[in-house]
Amino acid sequence: MTTPFRLTEGEGPVLVSVPHASLNVPDAIAERLDENGALLADADWHLDTIVDGIGGPASVIKAGFHRYVIDANRDPGGTSLYPGQATTALVPLTDFDGRAIWKEGREPTVADVDERRFSYHAPYHDALAGELARLRDRHGIAVLLDVHSIRSVIPHLFEGTLTPFNVGTDYTRTCGGRFEEVATRLFRENGETVLNGRFRGGWTVRRHGRPTNNIHAVQIEMAQSLYMEEAPPFALDPDGGARIGAILARVVDALARTALDHRG
């Protein structure tokens, strides 16, 4: 059975969210996907297992459904987060290359979108919001690190080759400047990093990041070439995966220390 989320509660002030790593698609939806869609190619491959190795006191929440079911990082109202730029919808009709993913005549209906919003999208974000509230009540402050990865070359979405690390804070609307600085500095120590470029922060950090309410949110989008093969079967490079896990662990630790040093 496809469940909306899996939450592991920690005792520190940081929550790590992984909205796009799941490959779970309910059978009734999977049988409507065409041959291309059945590849599930647009997943944030392996990030669900990579974050398991972070360790420490951070909480972790993972969406339990593939983004073709419904995209947990899109506005539930369907408003584009990147006006004027190519992107995929709340329930995608195409993959990242602009190719159809549904069998002809079996595309999701308005009723399908409404049902999936109710069954998957809303429970995931309700749980995420609840955990952030719990952490803030415990520590006086909470920090969300929203973790993503994507193929490094997708001409339909962006030009050239993606920078390895892409930090998004929606121009410091989703977090205080100290959190943006800490995260950006640590990623830059490990490779070329862009702040608020093509991926300036999706709906998750924009929805939950409320600096004035002591909830801060940072998104990281990583090039998958850092840790895996970017074509089927999308194999993990163990060394690359271990490196990314270690980097994320350092970022989580630094965000936690920053939060506890500056709460209130």
C-alpha positions as CSV (number, residue, x, y, z in Angstrom):
1,M,0.0,0.0,0.0
2,T,1.3,3.5,-0.9
3,T,1.3,5.7,2.2
4,P,1.6,9.5,2.2
5,F,4.7,9.7,4.3
6,R,7.2,8.1,6.8
7,L,8.3,10.3,9.7
8,T,11.1,9.6,12.1
9,E,11.1,11.9,15.0
10,G,14.4,13.3,16.3
11,E,15.3,15.4,19.3
12,G,17.3,18.2,17.6
13,P,15.8,21.3,16.0
14,V,16.3,20.2,12.3
15,L,13.8,18.3,10.1
16,V,15.1,16.8,6.8
17,S,12.5,16.4,4.2
18,V,12.8,14.2,1.1
19,P,9.7,14.7,-1.1
20,H,10.8,13.1,-4.4
21,A,12.7,9.9,-3.7
22,S,9.9,7.4,-3.5
23,L,9.2,5.0,-6.4
24,N,5.8,3.9,-5.0
25,V,2.8,4.2,-7.4
26,P,-0.5,2.6,-6.6
27,D,-1.4,-0.1,-9.0
28,A,-4.5,1.7,-10.3
29,I,-2.3,4.7,-11.2
30,A,0.7,2.7,-12.5
31,E,-1.3,0.9,-15.1
32,R,-2.3,4.2,-16.7
33,L,1.4,5.2,-17.2
34,D,2.8,4.7,-20.7
35,E,6.2,2.9,-21.3
36,N,8.1,6.2,-20.7
37,G,6.2,7.0,-17.6
38,A,6.8,3.5,-16.2
39,L,10.5,4.3,-16.0
40,L,9.8,6.7,-13.1
41,A,12.9,8.5,-14.3
42,D,12.2,11.8,-12.6
43,A,12.7,10.5,-9.0
44,D,15.3,11.9,-6.7
45,W,17.0,8.6,-6.8
46,H,18.5,7.1,-3.7
47,L,18.1,10.2,-1.5
48,D,15.8,8.3,0.8
49,T,18.6,5.9,1.7
50,I,21.3,8.5,1.7
51,V,19.6,10.6,4.4
52,D,19.3,7.5,6.5
53,G,23.0,7.6,6.9
54,I,23.1,11.1,8.2
55,G,22.6,10.0,11.8
56,G,22.4,12.4,14.7
57,P,19.3,13.9,16.3
58,A,17.6,15.3,13.1
59,S,14.0,14.3,12.3
60,V,13.4,12.9,8.8
61,I,10.2,12.9,6.7
62,K,9.9,11.1,3.4
63,A,7.0,11.2,0.9
64,G,5.7,7.7,0.3
65,F,4.6,8.4,-3.3
66,H,6.3,9.1,-6.6
67,R,6.0,12.6,-8.0
68,Y,3.9,11.2,-11.0
69,V,1.2,10.4,-8.4
70,I,1.3,14.0,-7.3
71,D,4.2,16.3,-6.7
72,A,4.7,17.1,-3.1
73,N,6.8,20.2,-3.9
74,R,4.2,22.0,-6.0
75,D,1.6,24.5,-5.0
76,P,-1.6,22.4,-4.3
77,G,-3.6,25.2,-6.1
78,G,-1.6,24.5,-9.3
79,T,0.1,27.9,-9.5
80,S,3.5,27.8,-11.2
81,L,6.4,28.4,-8.8
82,Y,8.6,29.5,-11.7
83,P,6.5,31.7,-14.1
84,G,7.9,31.9,-17.6
85,Q,10.1,28.8,-17.1
86,A,9.4,25.2,-18.2
87,T,8.3,23.1,-15.2
88,T,6.0,20.1,-14.4
89,A,2.6,20.4,-13.0
90,L,1.1,19.4,-9.6
91,V,0.2,16.1,-11.3
92,P,2.7,15.9,-14.2
93,L,1.5,15.2,-17.7
94,T,5.0,15.0,-19.0
95,D,8.5,14.1,-17.8
96,F,11.4,16.5,-17.4
97,D,12.1,16.2,-21.1
98,G,8.6,17.3,-22.1
99,R,7.6,13.8,-23.2
100,A,4.2,12.3,-22.3
101,I,4.1,9.8,-19.4
102,W,0.4,8.7,-19.6
103,K,-1.3,6.3,-22.0
104,E,-3.4,8.2,-24.5
105,G,-6.9,8.8,-23.0
106,R,-5.7,7.7,-19.5
107,E,-4.3,11.1,-18.4
108,P,-5.2,12.3,-14.9
109,T,-8.6,14.1,-14.6
110,V,-9.5,17.0,-12.5
111,A,-11.2,14.5,-10.1
112,D,-8.0,12.5,-10.0
113,V,-5.9,15.5,-9.0
114,D,-8.4,16.4,-6.3
115,E,-8.3,12.9,-4.9
116,R,-4.5,12.7,-4.9
117,R,-4.3,16.1,-3.3
118,F,-6.5,14.9,-0.5
119,S,-4.9,11.4,-0.1
120,Y,-1.2,12.2,-0.5
121,H,-0.2,15.9,-0.8
122,A,-2.2,17.3,2.2
123,P,-1.3,14.5,4.6
124,Y,2.4,14.8,3.8
125,H,2.4,18.6,4.4
126,D,0.2,18.3,7.5
127,A,2.7,15.9,9.0
128,L,5.7,18.1,8.0
129,A,4.0,21.2,9.5
130,G,3.2,19.2,12.7
131,E,6.8,18.1,13.1
132,L,8.2,21.6,12.6
133,A,5.7,22.8,15.2
134,R,6.8,20.1,17.6
135,L,10.5,21.0,17.2
136,R,9.8,24.7,17.6
137,D,7.9,24.0,20.8
138,R,10.8,22.0,22.1
139,H,13.6,24.2,21.1
140,G,12.0,27.6,20.5
141,I,13.2,27.3,16.8
142,A,13.0,24.8,14.0
143,V,14.9,24.4,10.7
144,L,13.8,22.5,7.6
145,L,16.3,21.2,5.1
146,D,14.4,20.1,2.0
147,V,16.6,17.7,0.0
148,H,16.4,17.2,-3.8
149,S,18.5,15.9,-6.7
150,I,18.0,16.0,-10.5
151,R,19.8,15.0,-13.7
152,S,22.6,17.4,-14.4
153,V,21.6,17.9,-18.1
154,I,17.9,18.6,-19.0
155,P,17.7,21.1,-21.9
156,H,13.9,21.3,-21.5
157,L,14.3,22.8,-18.0
158,F,17.7,24.6,-18.0
159,E,20.6,25.4,-20.2
160,G,23.9,23.7,-20.0
161,T,25.1,21.5,-17.1
162,L,23.6,22.1,-13.7
163,T,25.9,23.4,-11.0
164,P,26.6,20.6,-8.5
165,F,24.9,22.3,-5.5
166,N,22.0,24.7,-5.7
167,V,20.8,26.3,-2.5
168,G,17.3,27.9,-2.5
169,T,15.8,30.3,0.1
170,D,13.6,32.3,-2.2
171,Y,15.9,35.3,-1.7
172,T,15.9,34.8,2.1
173,R,12.1,34.8,2.4
174,T,12.1,31.3,3.7
175,C,14.9,31.6,6.3
176,G,17.0,34.0,8.2
177,G,20.2,35.1,6.6
178,R,22.4,33.2,9.0
179,F,20.9,29.9,7.9
180,E,21.3,30.8,4.2
181,E,24.9,31.7,4.9
182,V,25.8,28.6,6.8
183,A,24.2,26.2,4.3
184,T,25.7,28.0,1.3
185,R,29.2,28.1,2.8
186,L,29.3,24.4,3.6
187,F,28.1,23.3,0.2
188,R,30.6,25.7,-1.4
189,E,33.4,23.9,0.5
190,N,32.4,20.8,-1.3
191,G,31.9,22.0,-4.9
192,E,30.5,24.8,-7.1
193,T,27.4,26.2,-5.5
194,V,24.7,28.6,-6.7
195,L,22.4,30.5,-4.3
196,N,18.9,31.2,-5.5
197,G,19.5,30.4,-9.2
198,R,17.3,28.2,-11.3
199,F,16.2,26.4,-8.2
200,R,15.4,29.1,-5.7
201,G,13.1,27.0,-3.5
202,G,9.9,25.1,-4.2
203,W,6.5,25.1,-2.5
204,T,7.7,23.2,0.5
205,V,10.2,25.8,1.7
206,R,8.0,28.6,0.6
207,R,5.0,27.2,2.5
208,H,6.7,26.2,5.7
209,G,9.6,28.6,6.0
210,R,8.4,31.3,8.4
211,P,11.4,33.1,9.8
212,T,9.3,35.6,11.8
213,N,7.7,32.6,13.5
214,N,11.1,30.9,14.2
215,I,10.7,28.3,11.5
216,H,13.4,28.5,8.9
217,A,13.6,26.5,5.6
218,V,16.4,25.9,3.1
219,Q,16.2,23.8,-0.1
220,I,19.2,22.0,-1.6
221,E,19.0,20.7,-5.2
222,M,22.0,18.5,-6.2
223,A,23.2,17.3,-9.5
224,Q,22.7,13.5,-9.6
225,S,26.0,13.1,-11.4
226,L,27.6,13.6,-8.0
227,Y,26.5,10.2,-6.7
228,M,24.8,8.0,-9.4
229,E,24.4,7.1,-13.0
230,E,21.9,9.4,-14.6
231,A,20.4,6.8,-17.0
232,P,18.6,3.5,-16.4
233,P,19.1,1.6,-14.2
234,F,20.1,4.8,-12.2
235,A,22.7,2.9,-10.2
236,L,24.1,4.4,-7.1
237,D,27.8,5.1,-6.8
238,P,28.5,4.0,-3.2
239,D,31.4,6.4,-2.8
240,G,29.5,9.3,-4.2
241,G,26.5,8.4,-2.0
242,A,28.6,8.2,1.1
243,R,30.2,11.6,0.2
244,I,26.8,13.3,-0.2
245,G,25.6,11.7,3.0
246,A,28.6,13.1,4.9
247,I,28.1,16.6,3.4
248,L,24.4,16.6,4.3
249,A,25.3,15.4,7.8
250,R,27.6,18.4,8.2
251,V,25.0,20.8,7.0
252,V,22.4,19.4,9.3
253,D,24.8,19.7,12.3
254,A,25.7,23.2,11.4
255,L,22.1,24.3,11.0
256,A,21.2,22.8,14.3
257,R,24.1,24.5,16.1
258,T,23.2,27.8,14.4
259,A,19.5,27.4,15.5
260,L,20.4,26.7,19.1
261,D,22.8,29.6,19.2
262,H,20.4,32.1,17.8
263,R,16.9,31.0,18.9
264,G,14.4,33.5,20.2
